[in-house]
Amino acid sequence: MADDEAVTKPNPDSSSESPDLESTNSSVDASRPCASQTGYARRDFIMMPPEEKLRHFEGRAQNHEENQEFDACIQDLVRCVALTRLVFGEGHLKLAQVHVRLAKAYFQFKGWGLQAKEHLALARELLPFCSSISSCEVEKLEALLCLLSVHLTQGGSALLTDKYPFNEYVLHNLTEINIKAINNMNKPLTPLTLEEAESSFLEAEQVLEELHQLGDINQEEKIKTELEICNGLFRVYKRQNRPEEALHQCEKALHLLTDCGKPEKMCSVYRDMAAIEQDKGHVDQAIEHLTKAHAIAVSHSPEEVEGAHISHSLALIFSAATEPHHNDSAGRYFEQSLCAYKKSVGPQDPAFLAVQDDFCRFLLFSGQQERCVEIQKASLPSKRSTFGELSAEVAETLQLIGSVEMTEGRMKQAHRTMTKCLEILSLLYGHQHKKTKATQKAVDMLARAPEVVAERHQRKGRRKTKPQTSSVVPSSGDDGNSMSDS
């Protein structure tokens, strides 16, 4: 099952606002089929009947989507809404369908849940009217398919807008929201809630069953949609702290994946189940689920990131367990995870370095300080290359190394290491940050150690004698041996 982060997040680098419906015929550049057209061809395009323009923009939107040109795709879909209304009228099924298509584009490509919500509401208002006036069985089935898409998209949009506090969501998306459309709303702008998400997915379940009974959806498409519903409800119940219902959705997903012969997709479901069991304090059940996921990942893609991620999760669970015999399992899974990450993404990838840090913490707590420091020192060049010299990752590594050196009584080395750490933290967070203050306290304490004080006095002595030695210039007949020792 997909994690919450699988939903596409708003892209701050995107265009600053949603496309305006009024731009459909007002921009010559936007309506050009080809950049190389002559003036006559452009005039011909402007004079083209609305039906042909609609077909043109529908095809072009599809091409933009396939090429991942999402801003351009959305702009063309907005034009399709205006042209569909012009060609078919206000109460036609095709207008509801194009509203849903635009809503899905806003949600899937840009993460704009509020814009998706408005277009879904318009589509939903149209659908009962479309069904009542249609005498064609095919159109009624199309209306059901459109309604199914409305519920699925609305459920996903609700999960997206509920993930953040509403003020934070608006602040993050303010430059990307169609201000004109918001000002024209007759109701206040409010995000969808988890309750609406649950309701949407449950209604989608009912519509899907109706379509199946009518024979208008094949088994493969039915299973695919059921998995999407299971995934959505799982995420709703997980956020609402309803673990038993979330686990039930996982079990349904496992049955569906078994029926369609796709065991390789079970890994994410088992991982979700393990996370819930671990939150409930059921460590043994969590280990059981992760072990199943690990076996599937290794058998289907032994050198890919999925297996490395599951090995890491197993290592963390075993390392947190109180039983001493779990230490061997934790170490083995850490090694497996590091090996898999190294093969798949390389030793400078942030994922590899994060697992390596967790492994070092495990080594530290299990009394293997020397190996921990050895690995951390070896990781510094990679971290400097990946994160930068002045980064939190480099500072944390230096702090860990310095702490171990201090506990082992190597005060001079610890003082040098912690001083470097302090310099980075001061630049990153400032002198008043709690991390900087804590490190400053450690440096001050180390500075009072006898060997550090002696080293400082020794350096001062060398600095005092250095100008005297450098001022002695041997005569032409001197071989230089009369210079004082430096």
RODO-2510 file (C-alpha; in nm, 4 decimals, decimal comma):
residues 486
     n   res          X          Y          Z
     1     m     0,0000     0,0000     0,0000
     2     a     0,1142     0,3521    -0,0696
     3     d     0,2364     0,5714     0,2123
     4     d     0,0814     0,9111     0,2792
     5     e     0,3728     1,0713     0,0994
     6     a     0,2795     0,8874    -0,2198
     7     v     0,0195     1,1534    -0,2872
     8     t     0,1708     1,4176    -0,5126
     9     k     0,2618     1,7256    -0,3126
    10     p     0,2186     2,0812    -0,4417
    11     n     0,5160     2,1942    -0,6436
    12     p     0,6392     2,5379    -0,5350
    13     d     0,8214     2,5794    -0,8663
    14     s     0,4999     2,5510    -1,0675
    15     s     0,3210     2,8350    -1,2392
    16     s     0,1843     3,0924    -1,0019
    17     e    -0,1869     3,0427    -1,0530
    18     s    -0,4412     2,8091    -1,2057
    19     p    -0,5350     2,8698    -1,5718
    20     d    -0,8296     3,1001    -1,6334
    21     l    -1,1334     2,9834    -1,8290
    22     e    -1,1391     3,3135    -2,0120
    23     s    -0,8057     3,2321    -2,1765
    24     t    -0,9642     2,9725    -2,4073
    25     n    -0,9891     3,1966    -2,7114
    26     s    -0,8050     3,5057    -2,5934
    27     s    -0,4508     3,3800    -2,6473
    28     v    -0,3286     3,3114    -2,9979
    29     d    -0,0167     3,1330    -2,8699
    30     a    -0,2175     2,9024    -2,6484
    31     s    -0,4474     2,7944    -2,9310
    32     r    -0,1785     2,7349    -3,1916
    33     p    -0,1599     2,3715    -3,3018
    34     c     0,1993     2,4251    -3,4136
    35     a     0,4574     2,6957    -3,3569
    36     s     0,5440     2,7044    -3,7263
    37     q     0,1928     2,7919    -3,8485
    38     t     0,1490     3,0882    -4,0799
    39     g    -0,0867     3,3770    -4,0083
    40     y    -0,3425     3,2242    -4,2439
    41     a    -0,3316     2,8934    -4,0578
    42     r    -0,3793     3,0706    -3,7244
    43     r    -0,6823     3,2542    -3,8612
    44     d    -0,8168     2,9225    -3,9885
    45     f    -0,7729     2,7762    -3,6421
    46     i    -0,9544     3,0682    -3,4793
    47     m    -1,2432     3,0207    -3,7245
    48     m    -1,2525     2,6468    -3,6621
    49     p    -1,5876     2,5159    -3,5254
    50     p    -1,5953     2,4570    -3,1478
    51     e    -1,6339     2,0803    -3,1973
    52     e    -1,3029     2,0612    -3,3837
    53     k    -1,1294     2,2869    -3,1310
    54     l    -1,2523     2,0612    -2,8526
    55     r    -1,1087     1,7523    -3,0235
    56     h    -0,7831     1,9384    -3,0795
    57     f    -0,7420     2,0402    -2,7132
    58     e    -0,8481     1,6968    -2,5859
    59     g    -0,5781     1,5330    -2,7966
    60     r    -0,3197     1,7918    -2,7021
    61     a    -0,3988     1,7550    -2,3298
    62     q    -0,3424     1,3809    -2,3629
    63     n    -0,0079     1,4384    -2,5351
    64     h     0,0994     1,6826    -2,2636
    65     e     0,0062     1,4277    -1,9973
    66     e     0,2069     1,1523    -2,1672
    67     n     0,5055     1,3891    -2,1918
    68     q     0,4615     1,4914    -1,8251
    69     e     0,3977     1,8533    -1,9237
    70     f     0,1446     1,8927    -1,6476
    71     d     0,0946     2,2708    -1,6485
    72     a     0,0219     2,2669    -2,0209
    73     c    -0,2075     1,9659    -1,9775
    74     i    -0,4145     2,1480    -1,7140
    75     q    -0,4377     2,4603    -1,9290
    76     d    -0,5757     2,2592    -2,2187
    77     l    -0,8221     2,0763    -1,9915
    78     v    -0,9533     2,4125    -1,8675
    79     r    -1,0162     2,5047    -2,2323
    80     c    -1,1895     2,1702    -2,2793
    81     v    -1,4311     2,2569    -1,9963
    82     a    -1,5282     2,5841    -2,1638
    83     l    -1,5591     2,4263    -2,5092
    84     t    -1,7588     2,1280    -2,3807
    85     r    -2,0074     2,3644    -2,2186
    86     l    -2,0311     2,5554    -2,5467
    87     v    -2,0743     2,2438    -2,7639
    88     f    -2,2957     2,0218    -2,5463
    89     g    -2,4664     2,2602    -2,3051
    90     e    -2,4859     2,2826    -1,9265
    91     g    -2,6601     1,9550    -1,8475
    92     h    -2,4625     1,7094    -2,0586
    93     l    -2,2727     1,4091    -1,9269
    94     k    -1,9621     1,5102    -2,1201
    95     l    -1,9413     1,8317    -1,9160
    96     a    -1,9410     1,6277    -1,5947
    97     q    -1,6721     1,3988    -1,7391
    98     v    -1,4398     1,6837    -1,8356
    99     h    -1,4839     1,8430    -1,4902
   100     v    -1,3750     1,5120    -1,3360
   101     r    -1,0789     1,4846    -1,5719
   102     l    -0,9645     1,8354    -1,4765
   103     a    -1,0128     1,7593    -1,1060
   104     k    -0,7982     1,4462    -1,1359
   105     a    -0,5282     1,6485    -1,3130
   106     y    -0,5252     1,9117    -1,0371
   107     f    -0,5020     1,6382    -0,7736
   108     q    -0,2613     1,3916    -0,9352
   109     f    -0,0268     1,6294    -1,1172
   110     k    -0,0182     1,9319    -0,8855
   111     g    -0,1562     1,8237    -0,5489
   112     w    -0,4170     2,1031    -0,5571
   113     g    -0,6900     1,9399    -0,3511
   114     l    -0,9090     2,2487    -0,3197
   115     q    -0,9318     2,3078    -0,6952
   116     a    -1,0104     1,9390    -0,7432
   117     k    -1,2863     1,9662    -0,4818
   118     e    -1,4610     2,2494    -0,6684
   119     h    -1,4649     2,0692    -1,0037
   120     l    -1,5784     1,7449    -0,8419
   121     a    -1,8689     1,9300    -0,6798
   122     l    -1,9725     2,0662    -1,0204
   123     a    -1,9518     1,7215    -1,1754
   124     r    -2,1526     1,5648    -0,8954
   125     e    -2,4282     1,8237    -0,9349
   126     l    -2,4528     1,7386    -1,3045
   127     l    -2,4566     1,3585    -1,2778
   128     p    -2,8091     1,3020    -1,1352
   129     f    -2,9472     1,5377    -1,4006
   130     c    -2,7577     1,3512    -1,6746
   131     s    -2,8851     1,0126    -1,5565
   132     s    -3,2476     1,1282    -1,5332
   133     i    -3,2681     1,2636    -1,8886
   134     s    -3,0734     0,9811    -2,0525
   135     s    -3,2701     0,6993    -2,2105
   136     c    -2,9525     0,5272    -2,3312
   137     e    -2,8191     0,2427    -2,1201
   138     v    -2,4644     0,3179    -2,2351
   139     e    -2,4838     0,6759    -2,1077
   140     k    -2,6168     0,5564    -1,7725
   141     l    -2,3183     0,3253    -1,7404
   142     e    -2,0847     0,6099    -1,8367
   143     a    -2,2487     0,8226    -1,5692
   144     l    -2,1783     0,5489    -1,3123
   145     l    -1,8133     0,5318    -1,4223
   146     c    -1,7918     0,9089    -1,3932
   147     l    -1,9461     0,8945    -1,0452
   148     l    -1,6928     0,6281    -0,9439
   149     s    -1,4102     0,8569    -1,0558
   150     v    -1,5662     1,1450    -0,8588
   151     h    -1,5659     0,9417    -0,5346
   152     l    -1,2111     0,8113    -0,5796
   153     t    -1,0665     1,1541    -0,6615
   154     q    -1,2592     1,3221    -0,3810
   155     g    -1,1317     1,0639    -0,1332
   156     g    -0,7730     1,1224    -0,2412
   157     s    -0,8153     1,5011    -0,2337
   158     a    -0,9590     1,4819     0,1184
   159     l    -0,6582     1,2819     0,2364
   160     l    -0,4311     1,5436     0,0817
   161     t    -0,5978     1,8548     0,2257
   162     d    -0,6489     1,6936     0,5676
   163     k    -0,2803     1,6076     0,5963
   164     y    -0,1856     1,9659     0,6892
   165     p    -0,3580     2,2281     0,9040
   166     f    -0,5785     2,4313     0,6699
   167     n    -0,3975     2,7620     0,7233
   168     e    -0,0673     2,5905     0,6431
   169     y    -0,2188     2,4373     0,3273
   170     v    -0,3473     2,7740     0,2026
   171     l    -0,0181     2,9462     0,2857
   172     h     0,1726     2,6776     0,0925
   173     n    -0,0582     2,6991    -0,2103
   174     l    -0,1684     3,0610    -0,2049
   175     t     0,0313     3,1598    -0,5116
   176     e    -0,1081     2,8601    -0,6987
   177     i    -0,4777     2,9010    -0,6170
   178     n    -0,7087     3,0623    -0,8696
   179     i    -0,7883     3,3719    -0,6666
   180     k    -1,0606     3,4814    -0,9071
   181     a    -1,2406     3,1493    -0,8707
   182     i    -1,2127     3,1633    -0,4911
   183     n    -1,3613     3,5135    -0,4801
   184     n    -1,6559     3,3970    -0,6902
   185     m    -1,7410     3,1079    -0,4565
   186     n    -2,0755     3,1311    -0,2801
   187     k    -1,9492     2,9232     0,0099
   188     p    -1,6390     2,9531     0,2303
   189     l    -1,3208     2,7796     0,1208
   190     t    -1,2820     2,4724     0,3431
   191     p    -1,0737     2,1590     0,3065
   192     l    -1,2212     1,8127     0,2843
   193     t    -1,2037     1,6063     0,6033
   194     l    -1,1132     1,2488     0,6840
   195     e    -1,4827     1,1748     0,7406
   196     e    -1,5547     1,2924     0,3849
   197     a    -1,2652     1,0812     0,2604
   198     e    -1,4076     0,7719     0,4284
   199     s    -1,7543     0,8449     0,2930
   200     s    -1,6166     0,8952    -0,0590
   201     f    -1,4280     0,5645    -0,0608
   202     l    -1,7257     0,3736     0,0806
   203     e    -1,9544     0,5238    -0,1837
   204     a    -1,6981     0,4323    -0,4489
   205     e    -1,7180     0,0749    -0,3190
   206     q    -2,0958     0,0722    -0,3719
   207     v    -2,0748     0,2185    -0,7224
   208     l    -1,8063    -0,0345    -0,8166
   209     e    -2,0294    -0,3217    -0,7020
   210     e    -2,3184    -0,1832    -0,9068
   211     l    -2,0975    -0,1594    -1,2156
   212     h    -1,9780    -0,5150    -1,1610
   213     q    -2,3333    -0,6455    -1,1379
   214     l    -2,4191    -0,4668    -1,4614
   215     g    -2,1186    -0,6314    -1,6236
   216     d    -1,9675    -0,3015    -1,7324
   217     i    -1,6267    -0,3500    -1,5693
   218     n    -1,3848    -0,6376    -1,6191
   219     q    -1,2259    -0,8330    -1,3351
   220     e    -0,8812    -0,6749    -1,3738
   221     e    -1,0182    -0,3201    -1,3578
   222     k    -1,2420    -0,4164    -1,0646
   223     i    -0,9480    -0,5522    -0,8621
   224     k    -0,7371    -0,2466    -0,9451
   225     t    -1,0147    -0,0144    -0,8213
   226     e    -1,0761    -0,2254    -0,5102
   227     l    -0,7066    -0,1977    -0,4252
   228     e    -0,7243     0,1796    -0,4627
   229     i    -1,0235     0,1887    -0,2273
   230     c    -0,8473    -0,0384     0,0256
   231     n    -0,5414     0,1836     0,0159
   232     g    -0,7501     0,4975     0,0676
   233     l    -0,9504     0,3536     0,3570
   234     f    -0,6336     0,2175     0,5167
   235     r    -0,4826     0,5646     0,5223
   236     v    -0,8055     0,7151     0,6597
   237     y    -0,8273     0,4614     0,9445
   238     k    -0,4568     0,4903     1,0207
   239     r    -0,4827     0,8670     1,0654
   240     q    -0,7986     0,8287     1,2718
   241     n    -0,6159     0,5823     1,5011
   242     r    -0,8483     0,2938     1,4119
   243     p    -0,5870     0,0168     1,3834
   244     e    -0,8206    -0,2823     1,3599
   245     e    -1,0104    -0,1351     1,0667
   246     a    -0,6828    -0,0367     0,9010
   247     l    -0,5543    -0,3937     0,9371
   248     h    -0,8802    -0,5240     0,7886
   249     q    -0,8187    -0,3153     0,4752
   250     c    -0,4653    -0,4586     0,4526
   251     e    -0,6015    -0,8126     0,4724
   252     k    -0,8507    -0,7369     0,1950
   253     a    -0,5665    -0,6012    -0,0176
   254     l    -0,3615    -0,9173     0,0399
   255     h    -0,6516    -1,1352    -0,0787
   256     l    -0,6970    -0,9198    -0,3890
   257     l    -0,3270    -0,9338    -0,4757
   258     t    -0,3280    -1,3114    -0,4305
   259     d    -0,6311    -1,3437    -0,6598
   260     c    -0,4699    -1,1376    -0,9355
   261     g    -0,1336    -1,3159    -0,9034
   262     k     0,0780    -1,0164    -0,8012
   263     p     0,2619    -1,1266    -0,4851
   264     e     0,5459    -0,8812    -0,5476
   265     k     0,3057    -0,5965    -0,4611
   266     m     0,2330    -0,7456    -0,1203
   267     c     0,5540    -0,6023     0,0287
   268     s     0,4097    -0,2569     0,0934
   269     v     0,0940    -0,4088     0,2478
   270     y     0,2956    -0,6222     0,4897
   271     r     0,5072    -0,3180     0,5772
   272     d     0,1922    -0,1191     0,6585
   273     m     0,0643    -0,4035     0,8755
   274     a     0,3982    -0,4220     1,0567
   275     a     0,3881    -0,0472     1,1287
   276     i     0,0415    -0,0763     1,2824
   277     e     0,1354    -0,3780     1,4938
   278     q     0,4512    -0,2041     1,6125
   279     d     0,2481     0,1037     1,7135
   280     k     0,0244    -0,1274     1,9153
   281     g     0,3309    -0,2757     2,0876
   282     h     0,2974    -0,6135     1,9148
   283     v     0,6619    -0,6570     1,8196
   284     d     0,6386    -1,0271     1,7320
   285     q     0,3523    -0,9695     1,4874
   286     a     0,5406    -0,6750     1,3329
   287     i     0,8491    -0,8949     1,2849
   288     e     0,6323    -1,1672     1,1291
   289     h     0,4818    -0,9269     0,8737
   290     l     0,8185    -0,7742     0,7859
   291     t     0,9776    -1,1176     0,7489
   292     k     0,7102    -1,2107     0,4936
   293     a     0,7687    -0,8851     0,3089
   294     h     1,1438    -0,9448     0,3137
   295     a     1,1062    -1,2952     0,1698
   296     i     0,8914    -1,1611    -0,1162
   297     a     1,1270    -0,8706    -0,1885
   298     v     1,4370    -1,0896    -0,1942
   299     s     1,2764    -1,3521    -0,4182
   300     h     1,1433    -1,1033    -0,6738
   301     s     1,4059    -0,8266    -0,6721
   302     p     1,7050    -0,9192    -0,4531
   303     e     1,9143    -0,6148    -0,5435
   304     e     1,6509    -0,3422    -0,5412
   305     v     1,5675    -0,0750    -0,2855
   306     e     1,2520    -0,2473    -0,1577
   307     g     1,4490    -0,5324    -0,0006
   308     a     1,7023    -0,2889     0,1439
   309     h     1,4249    -0,0829     0,3013
   310     i     1,2570    -0,3873     0,4575
   311     s     1,5909    -0,5165     0,5910
   312     h     1,6432    -0,1764     0,7525
   313     s     1,2986    -0,1904     0,9148
   314     l     1,3686    -0,5391     1,0486
   315     a     1,7048    -0,4270     1,1832
   316     l     1,5437    -0,1362     1,3696
   317     i     1,2768    -0,3591     1,5253
   318     f     1,5290    -0,6202     1,6372
   319     s     1,7673    -0,3563     1,7722
   320     a     1,4858    -0,2010     1,9791
   321     a     1,3834    -0,5375     2,1279
   322     t     1,4864    -0,6071     2,4857
   323     e     1,5875    -0,9712     2,4318
   324     p     1,9677    -1,0001     2,3975
   325     h     1,9481    -1,2734     2,1298
   326     h     1,7826    -1,0220     1,8942
   327     n     2,1142    -0,8339     1,8620
   328     d     2,2537    -1,0906     1,6198
   329     s     1,9454    -1,0608     1,3981
   330     a     1,9646    -0,6811     1,4095
   331     g     2,3293    -0,6791     1,3040
   332     r     2,2607    -0,9255     1,0220
   333     y     1,9721    -0,7222     0,8809
   334     f     2,1711    -0,3971     0,9078
   335     e     2,4490    -0,5580     0,7031
   336     q     2,1992    -0,6889     0,4464
   337     s     2,0373    -0,3480     0,4148
   338     l     2,3691    -0,1678     0,3694
   339     c     2,4836    -0,4223     0,1105
   340     a     2,1588    -0,3908    -0,0876
   341     y     2,1604    -0,0103    -0,0749
   342     k     2,5261    -0,0016    -0,1802
   343     k     2,4505    -0,2155    -0,4862
   344     s     2,1320    -0,0343    -0,5841
   345     v     2,1984     0,3360    -0,5095
   346     g     2,5648     0,3590    -0,4056
   347     p     2,7486     0,4498    -0,0823
   348     q     2,6957     0,8255    -0,1205
   349     d     2,3155     0,8056    -0,1409
   350     p     2,1321     0,9631     0,1568
   351     a     1,9395     0,6375     0,2142
   352     f     2,2619     0,4368     0,2485
   353     l     2,4135     0,6963     0,4811
   354     a     2,0980     0,7057     0,6980
   355     v     2,1048     0,3270     0,7451
   356     q     2,4760     0,3455     0,8199
   357     d     2,4079     0,6002     1,0954
   358     d     2,1387     0,3760     1,2461
   359     f     2,3824     0,0849     1,2323
   360     c     2,6455     0,2911     1,4131
   361     r     2,3984     0,3815     1,6876
   362     f     2,3235     0,0122     1,7244
   363     l     2,6972    -0,0638     1,7487
   364     l     2,7389     0,2092     2,0070
   365     f     2,4595     0,0782     2,2285
   366     s     2,5843    -0,2783     2,1968
   367     g     2,9333    -0,1810     2,3170
   368     q     3,1172    -0,1769     1,9833
   369     q     3,2454     0,1801     2,0076
   370     e     3,5636     0,1309     1,8069
   371     r     3,3822    -0,0104     1,5046
   372     c     3,1218     0,2653     1,5328
   373     v     3,3853     0,5404     1,5229
   374     e     3,5725     0,3672     1,2425
   375     i     3,2610     0,3605     1,0232
   376     q     3,1651     0,7170     1,1110
   377     k     3,5113     0,8513     1,0263
   378     a     3,5058     0,6636     0,6951
   379     s     3,1615     0,8118     0,6164
   380     l     3,2706     1,1756     0,6574
   381     p     3,3989     1,2239     0,2970
   382     s     3,0733     1,0814     0,1573
   383     k     2,8633     1,3027     0,3833
   384     r     3,0638     1,6111     0,2934
   385     s     3,0177     1,5274    -0,0733
   386     t     2,6460     1,4493    -0,0433
   387     f     2,5253     1,7033     0,2142
   388     g     2,8022     1,9643     0,2171
   389     e     3,0739     2,0566     0,4642
   390     l     2,8391     2,2810     0,6625
   391     s     2,5536     2,0352     0,7093
   392     a     2,3655     1,8866     1,0024
   393     e     2,4706     1,5373     0,8922
   394     v     2,8405     1,6229     0,9130
   395     a     2,7910     1,7979     1,2481
   396     e     2,6051     1,4967     1,3944
   397     t     2,8799     1,2627     1,2764
   398     l     3,1502     1,4762     1,4369
   399     q     2,9463     1,4951     1,7560
   400     l     2,9115     1,1174     1,7741
   401     i     3,2826     1,0654     1,7094
   402     g     3,3738     1,3293     1,9677
   403     s     3,1418     1,1761     2,2272
   404     v     3,3022     0,8342     2,1893
   405     e     3,6521     0,9836     2,2037
   406     m     3,5553     1,1656     2,5215
   407     t     3,4168     0,8510     2,6905
   408     e     3,7364     0,6664     2,5987
   409     g     3,9482     0,9393     2,7609
   410     r     4,1052     1,0737     2,4413
   411     m     4,0486     1,4339     2,5422
   412     k     4,2743     1,6055     2,2879
   413     q     4,1099     1,4291     1,9925
   414     a     3,7647     1,4853     2,1418
   415     h     3,8351     1,8575     2,1864
   416     r     3,9446     1,8953     1,8241
   417     t     3,6444     1,6981     1,6929
   418     m     3,3882     1,8797     1,9074
   419     t     3,5377     2,2177     1,8179
   420     k     3,4837     2,1410     1,4474
   421     c     3,1301     2,0336     1,5295
   422     l     3,0700     2,3576     1,7213
   423     e     3,1878     2,5681     1,4261
   424     i     2,9375     2,4006     1,1952
   425     l     2,6483     2,4200     1,4436
   426     s     2,7164     2,7899     1,5083
   427     l     2,6948     2,8643     1,1373
   428     l     2,3880     2,6438     1,0856
   429     y     2,1761     2,7383     1,3867
   430     g     2,3441     3,0332     1,5579
   431     h     2,5033     3,0591     1,9005
   432     q     2,1742     3,0562     2,0941
   433     h     2,0397     2,7277     1,9587
   434     k     2,0141     2,4450     2,2125
   435     k     2,2360     2,2147     2,0041
   436     t     2,5028     2,4837     1,9795
   437     k     2,4848     2,5599     2,3516
   438     a     2,5135     2,1910     2,4466
   439     t     2,8152     2,1454     2,2214
   440     q     2,9719     2,4693     2,3534
   441     k     2,9380     2,3326     2,7063
   442     a     3,1157     2,0100     2,6029
   443     v     3,3964     2,2050     2,4332
   444     d     3,4419     2,4258     2,7402
   445     m     3,4601     2,1197     2,9640
   446     l     3,7138     1,9501     2,7362
   447     a     3,9193     2,2686     2,7230
   448     r     3,9853     2,2338     3,0978
   449     a     4,1294     1,8817     3,0614
   450     p     4,5028     1,8768     3,1586
   451     e     4,6237     1,7332     2,8262
   452     v     4,4226     1,9941     2,6292
   453     v     4,5583     2,2746     2,8488
   454     a     4,9133     2,1403     2,8041
   455     e     4,8710     2,1217     2,4278
   456     r     4,7406     2,4792     2,4189
   457     h     5,0406     2,6050     2,6193
   458     q     5,2731     2,4125     2,3903
   459     r     5,1205     2,5781     2,0850
   460     k     5,1541     2,9205     2,2462
   461     g     5,5206     2,8497     2,3164
   462     r     5,5850     2,7539     1,9560
   463     r     5,4153     3,0719     1,8355
   464     k     5,6391     3,2830     2,0632
   465     t     5,9630     3,1269     1,9404
   466     k     5,8675     3,1223     1,5722
   467     p     5,9419     3,4954     1,4965
   468     q     6,2902     3,4656     1,6553
   469     t     6,3917     3,1646     1,4487
   470     s     6,2599     3,3095     1,1270
   471     s     6,4626     3,6300     1,1729
   472     v     6,7979     3,4470     1,1826
   473     v     6,9622     3,4586     0,8399
   474     p     7,2890     3,2660     0,7998
   475     s     7,5919     3,4457     0,6568
   476     s     7,7260     3,3522     0,3179
   477     g     7,9807     3,1271     0,4782
   478     d     7,7400     2,9654     0,7229
   479     d     7,5904     2,6293     0,6401
   480     g     7,2824     2,7103     0,8493
   481     n     7,3589     2,4765     1,1382
   482     s     7,3872     2,7720     1,3766
   483     m     7,0063     2,8334     1,3535
   484     s     6,8227     2,7736     1,6786
   485     d     6,5887     2,4738     1,6942
   486     s     6,2326     2,5490     1,6181
***
